[in-house]
Amino acid sequence: MLDGLDIEADLSDAFGGMLDLSPTSRAGFFDKRLLKVIAKEMAKDTDITIEEGVKNDLRDWEQIRTFGKQFAELVKG
């Protein structure tokens, strides 16, 4: 419920993000180590390639565009 309005989601999705393993990352030493371990496990289960020492962009832009178009159609009503 939003400001007294009964609103239900008709559309939802989840998008990948950025996995920053670069030297300039704000993540601390232990955070980066943990992210690397998780990334290696994730790579085993998916076709995603994670590179160490760089920013990994895991976003699927076609998925995001499709969602944006569907959302716009819902808003137009």
C-alpha positions in Angstrom: 0.0 0.0 0.0 1.3 3.4 -0.9 0.0 6.6 0.7 -3.4 4.9 1.4 -3.6 3.5 -2.2 -4.0 -0.2 -2.7 -1.4 -0.9 -5.5 -0.3 -4.3 -6.6 2.7 -4.9 -8.8 1.8 -6.2 -12.2 5.4 -6.2 -13.4 8.6 -7.0 -11.7 12.1 -8.1 -12.7 15.6 -8.3 -11.3 18.7 -7.1 -13.0 22.4 -7.8 -12.6 24.7 -5.0 -11.5 28.4 -4.2 -11.4 30.9 -6.4 -9.6 33.9 -4.1 -9.0 37.1 -6.1 -8.5 39.3 -3.2 -9.7 42.2 -1.7 -7.7 40.1 1.5 -7.3 37.1 -0.4 -5.9 35.8 1.0 -2.6 35.5 -2.6 -1.3 38.0 -3.4 1.4 40.5 -6.3 1.2 38.3 -8.9 2.9 35.2 -7.7 0.9 37.1 -8.2 -2.4 38.3 -11.6 -1.3 34.8 -12.7 -0.5 33.5 -11.3 -3.8 36.1 -13.2 -5.7 35.1 -16.5 -4.0 31.4 -15.8 -4.7 32.2 -14.8 -8.3 34.1 -18.0 -8.9 31.2 -20.1 -7.6 28.7 -18.1 -9.6 30.8 -18.6 -12.8 30.6 -22.4 -12.3 26.8 -22.3 -12.3 26.3 -19.8 -15.1 27.8 -18.7 -18.4 28.9 -15.4 -16.8 32.7 -14.7 -16.9 34.1 -12.8 -14.0 37.5 -11.1 -14.4 39.7 -10.2 -11.5 41.1 -6.7 -11.3 38.4 -5.0 -13.3 34.8 -3.8 -13.1 32.5 -6.5 -14.3 29.3 -5.2 -15.9 26.7 -8.0 -15.3 23.7 -6.0 -16.5 21.7 -7.4 -19.4 20.8 -4.3 -21.3 18.3 -6.0 -23.6 16.4 -7.3 -20.5 16.4 -3.7 -19.0 15.1 -2.2 -22.3 12.4 -4.8 -22.5 11.3 -4.1 -18.9 11.4 -0.4 -19.5 9.1 -0.8 -22.5 6.7 -3.0 -20.6 6.7 -0.6 -17.7 5.9 2.3 -20.0 3.0 0.5 -21.5 1.6 -0.2 -18.0 1.9 3.4 -17.0 0.2 4.6 -20.2 -2.7 2.4 -19.2 
